[in-house]
Amino acid sequence: LLATVPAEVSDDFATLSLSRAALTLGGVVHHFFGERWTASAALHAGAVLQMRTTTPRMPGVTAAPASRLASVMVAPEGRLAVAVPGMRGMTAGIGLAADYIPYIPVITYTISQTTTDRRRPWVVQPRASLTLELALP
């Protein structure tokens, strides 16, 4: 399960808010460096729901209605983790991923009766994460 906090992007005409929630399944391979450090590579695939809202920033701009768009998603990810001293089974880590989402919402708004198509977000979206994991015996 993955959820992002809303990201806001503004230009002279409007503020866009984008967020997403995903349900994925995948596999992971771990490589241990001594007793404390672990490097992992993972591949996840699943479905994502993207939410978008547009808020006008100036008179004469009409925002497109809020939308939700579902898509498939594939995400390779790499992680590096270290065991937390004094906490058996607890690790703290960082991760980097590239989420491939082929169906991205078009961001549009209208200025004085003319529809302006804005760029779509990237179909490959970088993602960074901080994790705390507890492995039970």
TAFEN-V936365 format. One record per backbone hydrogen bond with DSSP energy under -1.0 kcal/mol. CO is the residue of the C=O (numbers start at 1). NH is the residue of the N-H. If there is no record, write none. Layout:
# TAFEN-V936365
co: [CO CO]
nh: [NH NH]
This chain:
# TAFEN-V936365
co: [2 7 9 13 14 15 16 17 18 19 20 21 22 23 25 27 29 31 33 36 37 38 39 40 41 42 43 44 45 46 47 48 49 50 51 52 53 55 58 60 62 67 69 71 73 74 75 76 77 78 79 80 81 82 84 87 89 90 91 92 93 94 95 96 97 99 100 107 108 109 110 111 114 116 123 125 127 129 131 133]
nh: [22 18 16 57 11 55 9 53 7 51 4 49 2 47 45 43 41 39 37 83 33 81 31 79 29 77 27 75 25 73 23 71 21 69 19 67 17 15 61 112 110 52 50 48 46 100 44 98 42 96 40 94 38 92 87 90 135 84 133 82 131 80 129 78 127 125 74 118 64 116 62 114 111 109 101 99 97 95 93 91]
